[in-house]
Amino acid sequence: MPPEVRWPVRTLSHVDLWLHAFAMIGTDSATVPLYRRGYRDSLVVVKNQRNLLTALDANRPTLVKRLAVSGGYLSAQFLPFEFSNWDAMRYAIERFLQAEGDPRRAPDRETQARVALLASMFPAAPDREWLRLFLVGVIDEQERFFGAEHARAIRTRGAVITAVDSLWQRVYRAKFERFLNNTAQRQGDLLLSLPIGGEGRAATGPTRRAMVTVPFPERPDDAPEVLYVFAHETTGSLVGTVVSDNTTPAEQRAGTADRYVAVGQVQAGAMLLAAVAPELLDGYRRYYLAQAGVRPDAADTASRLRAFDRTFALPPVIREAVQRQVDIVLSGI
């Protein structure tokens, strides 16, 4: 029996479907966007060309209104990582709605746990009604549009998958290995996702393995983008701890700490690459400046560095603490 591949490169259609649906109803104004720049607009054009209006499109105004008062249901964006496929996820949501959010009304222990998880994300009747309407839209979107589009994209990007897998498994996984081992991320899955942008997503999967979701490049030459976002995402827990330790309760309530985490992850990814793969560092800076919509004053490396540090500025005490933590992890202490 061949040994298990560590950190295989994969795609998961139900993860893409769920994130796609959120991308189609929301707005993404973060400095580093969660979703690929222009993602929704490009697909609206495709749908208009086909004269196609799904239930997700038709219900978007109603769904958007609730997003504004609920904080965007941000935790629900991590929901698909709890499931191995769309059928299992749909079943859990339908049982949750049928039970009106009460785990005691679910048919078995596993479903009770799923219902309890969903109840933590959608605790009140208006939240459950939003989820019901959203689920109707996601199902219609999958059946009439996204399922075929996703399958087509996977077929046409076979060379991209090969390029990413080769770059990752043959060259860079070993360079990241010490950091991954020392941050309890020895085993995991590297997920290529069509909707995802530079912010990426990191979660724990149904088998409790780490799952890091990164953009799915359009061309083989863009395969290094996967490594940039992987570096950004795998430093997330480290940055979160540093920011928590170096901000006040008032800053945390005001959202200042969240902004420091977002900026800190970009800086931490650069610090990690500077230590383990410095040849990627300038490309990383170019990529994240582009994600933020920033053009340096000039095209040279020094100008990019200045623009990068200006765009992703951190208080010195937090930046120094992040650098110390990256150094400590890599030293194995």
C-alpha positions in Angstrom: 0.0 0.0 0.0 1.5 3.4 -1.0 2.2 5.9 1.8 -0.3 8.6 2.4 0.5 11.8 0.5 1.1 14.6 2.9 -0.8 17.8 2.1 -2.3 16.6 -1.3 -3.6 19.1 -3.7 -7.3 18.7 -4.1 -10.6 20.3 -5.2 -13.9 20.0 -3.3 -17.0 21.0 -5.3 -19.2 21.5 -2.3 -16.7 23.9 -0.7 -16.6 25.9 -3.9 -20.4 25.8 -4.3 -21.0 27.2 -0.8 -18.4 29.9 -1.1 -19.6 30.7 -4.6 -23.1 31.3 -3.3 -21.8 33.7 -0.6 -19.7 35.5 -3.2 -22.7 36.0 -5.4 -24.9 37.6 -2.7 -22.3 39.6 -0.7 -19.9 42.5 -1.1 -16.2 42.2 -0.4 -14.6 45.5 0.6 -11.7 44.1 2.6 -8.2 45.3 1.8 -7.4 41.7 0.8 -10.6 40.2 -0.6 -11.8 36.8 0.4 -13.2 36.2 -3.1 -11.3 36.5 -6.4 -11.5 40.1 -7.7 -14.3 40.5 -10.2 -15.6 37.0 -9.4 -19.3 37.9 -9.1 -19.3 40.5 -11.9 -17.7 38.0 -14.3 -20.4 35.4 -13.6 -23.2 37.8 -13.8 -22.1 38.6 -17.3 -22.1 34.9 -18.2 -25.6 34.4 -16.7 -26.9 37.5 -18.6 -25.5 36.1 -21.9 -27.4 32.9 -21.2 -30.5 34.8 -20.1 -30.3 32.8 -16.8 -31.8 33.9 -13.5 -31.5 31.4 -10.6 -33.3 31.5 -7.3 -30.1 32.7 -5.7 -30.1 35.7 -8.1 -33.8 36.4 -7.6 -33.6 36.2 -3.8 -30.4 38.2 -3.6 -32.0 41.5 -2.4 -33.8 39.7 0.5 -30.6 37.8 1.4 -28.4 40.9 1.3 -30.7 42.7 3.7 -30.3 40.1 6.4 -26.5 39.9 5.8 -26.2 43.5 6.7 -27.8 43.0 10.2 -26.3 39.6 11.0 -22.7 40.5 10.4 -22.6 38.5 7.2 -22.9 35.1 8.8 -19.1 34.9 8.6 -18.9 31.7 10.7 -21.3 30.0 8.2 -18.7 30.4 5.4 -16.6 27.7 7.2 -19.6 25.3 7.3 -18.7 23.2 4.2 -15.3 22.1 5.7 -17.3 20.1 8.3 -18.7 17.8 5.5 -17.2 15.4 3.0 -19.7 16.3 0.2 -22.7 18.3 -0.7 -25.3 15.6 -0.1 -24.2 15.3 3.6 -24.2 19.0 4.0 -27.6 19.5 2.4 -29.1 16.7 4.6 -27.8 18.4 7.8 -29.2 21.8 6.8 -32.6 20.3 5.9 -32.8 18.4 9.2 -31.8 21.6 11.1 -34.6 23.5 9.4 -37.0 20.7 10.0 -36.1 20.6 13.7 -36.4 24.4 13.9 -32.9 24.6 15.3 -33.6 22.1 18.2 -30.9 19.4 18.3 -33.3 17.2 20.5 -35.6 16.8 17.5 -32.8 15.4 15.2 -33.0 11.7 14.4 -29.6 10.5 15.7 -26.5 11.7 17.6 -24.5 12.7 14.6 -27.3 14.8 13.2 -27.9 16.3 16.6 -24.3 17.5 16.6 -24.7 19.0 13.1 -28.0 20.7 14.2 -26.3 22.1 17.2 -23.4 23.5 15.1 -25.9 25.1 12.7 -27.9 26.5 15.7 -24.7 28.3 16.8 -24.5 30.0 13.4 -28.3 30.6 12.9 -29.7 30.9 16.4 -33.0 32.7 15.9 -36.1 32.2 13.7 -35.1 35.0 11.3 -31.7 33.4 10.9 -33.3 30.1 10.1 -35.6 31.7 7.5 -32.6 33.3 5.9 -30.8 29.9 5.7 -33.9 28.3 4.2 -34.1 30.9 1.5 -30.3 30.7 0.9 -30.5 26.9 0.7 -33.2 27.1 -2.0 -31.0 29.5 -3.9 -27.9 27.3 -3.5 -29.7 24.2 -4.7 -31.1 26.0 -7.8 -27.7 27.5 -8.5 -26.0 24.1 -8.4 -28.5 22.4 -10.6 -28.9 25.1 -13.2 -25.5 26.7 -13.4 -22.7 26.1 -11.0 -22.4 22.3 -11.2 -21.7 22.3 -14.9 -19.5 25.4 -14.7 -17.4 23.9 -11.9 -17.0 20.6 -13.8 -15.9 22.5 -16.9 -13.4 24.6 -15.1 -11.8 21.5 -13.4 -11.5 19.8 -16.9 -9.9 22.8 -18.5 -7.4 23.5 -15.7 -5.8 20.1 -15.6 -2.5 21.5 -16.6 -2.8 24.0 -13.7 -3.4 21.3 -11.2 -0.4 19.4 -12.5 1.8 22.5 -12.2 0.7 23.3 -8.7 1.1 19.7 -7.5 4.6 19.5 -9.0 5.7 22.8 -7.5 4.2 22.0 -4.1 5.2 18.3 -3.7 8.5 18.3 -5.4 9.9 21.7 -4.2 8.0 23.7 -1.6 6.3 21.3 0.8 9.7 20.3 2.2 10.6 24.0 2.7 7.4 24.6 4.7 7.6 21.3 6.6 9.3 22.6 9.7 6.8 25.4 10.2 3.9 23.1 9.5 5.2 20.5 12.0 5.8 23.0 14.7 2.4 24.6 14.3 0.5 21.2 14.5 -0.2 21.3 10.8 1.8 18.2 9.8 -1.1 16.7 7.8 -3.6 18.5 5.7 -5.2 19.2 2.4 -4.3 22.0 0.0 -7.6 23.0 -1.7 -7.7 24.8 -5.0 -10.9 26.9 -5.0 -12.4 28.9 -7.9 -14.1 31.6 -5.9 -11.4 32.2 -3.3 -9.1 35.2 -3.5 -6.0 36.3 -1.6 -7.6 36.1 1.9 -7.9 32.3 1.6 -9.6 30.1 4.2 -8.1 27.8 6.8 -10.3 25.3 8.7 -10.3 21.8 10.1 -12.0 19.2 7.9 -14.4 16.3 8.9 -11.4 14.0 9.7 -9.9 16.8 11.8 -7.1 17.4 9.3 -6.1 21.0 8.4 -7.6 22.3 5.2 -6.2 25.4 3.6 -8.2 26.8 0.7 -6.3 28.9 -1.8 -7.1 30.5 -5.2 -7.3 28.2 -8.3 -5.0 29.9 -10.8 -6.1 30.2 -14.4 -2.7 29.4 -15.9 0.1 27.1 -15.0 2.5 30.0 -14.9 0.5 31.4 -12.0 1.0 28.3 -9.8 3.2 30.3 -7.3 0.1 32.2 -6.2 -1.0 29.0 -4.4 2.2 29.2 -2.3 1.6 32.8 -1.5 -1.8 32.3 -0.1 -0.8 29.1 1.7 2.0 31.0 3.5 -0.6 33.7 4.4 -3.1 31.2 5.7 -0.9 28.9 7.7 0.3 31.8 9.9 -3.2 32.7 10.9 -3.4 31.2 14.4 0.0 32.6 15.2 -1.0 36.1 14.3 -4.4 35.9 16.1 -2.6 35.0 19.3 -0.1 37.9 19.0 -2.9 40.4 18.2 -5.0 39.2 21.1 -2.0 39.6 23.5 -1.2 43.1 22.3 -4.6 44.8 22.0 -7.0 46.1 24.6 -10.6 44.9 25.1 -11.7 48.3 23.7 -9.7 47.7 20.5 -11.1 44.2 20.2 -14.7 45.5 20.6 -14.1 48.2 18.0 -12.8 45.8 15.4 -9.3 47.3 15.4 -7.9 43.9 16.5 -9.6 42.2 13.5 -7.9 44.7 11.1 -4.6 44.0 12.7 -5.1 40.2 12.2 -5.9 40.7 8.5 -2.9 42.9 8.0 -0.7 40.8 10.3 -1.3 37.7 8.3 -0.1 39.4 5.1 3.1 40.5 7.0 3.5 37.1 8.7 3.3 35.3 5.3 6.1 37.5 4.1 8.2 36.8 7.2 7.7 33.1 6.7 8.7 33.1 3.1 11.8 35.3 3.9 12.9 32.4 6.1 12.0 29.3 4.1 11.7 30.4 0.5 13.1 33.9 -0.1 12.9 33.5 -3.8 9.1 33.8 -3.5 9.1 36.9 -1.4 9.1 39.6 -4.2 6.3 37.7 -6.0 4.4 37.5 -2.8 4.6 41.3 -2.3 3.5 41.9 -5.9 0.6 39.5 -5.5 -0.8 41.1 -2.2 -0.3 44.6 -3.5 -2.4 43.6 -6.5 -5.0 42.0 -4.2 -5.2 45.3 -2.3 -5.5 47.3 -5.6 -2.2 49.1 -4.9 0.4 50.1 -7.6 3.9 50.9 -6.3 5.4 54.2 -7.3 8.0 52.3 -9.4 8.5 48.7 -10.7 11.7 48.0 -8.7 11.9 45.7 -5.6 12.6 48.5 -3.2 9.5 50.4 -4.3 7.4 47.3 -3.9 8.8 46.8 -0.4 7.9 50.4 0.6 4.4 50.1 -0.8 3.9 46.7 0.8 4.9 48.0 4.3 2.8 51.1 3.8 -0.3 49.2 2.7 0.0 46.5 5.3 1.2 48.6 8.2 1.2 47.3 11.8 2.0 48.9 15.1 5.7 48.2 15.7 5.0 46.2 18.9 2.7 43.8 17.0 5.0 43.5 14.0 8.0 42.7 16.2 5.9 40.1 18.2 4.8 38.4 15.0 8.4 38.2 13.8 9.4 36.7 17.1 6.7 34.1 16.9 7.7 33.1 13.3 11.3 32.8 14.4 10.4 30.8 17.5 8.3 28.3 15.5 11.0 27.8 12.9 13.7 27.3 15.6 11.5 24.5 17.1 11.3 26.0 20.6 
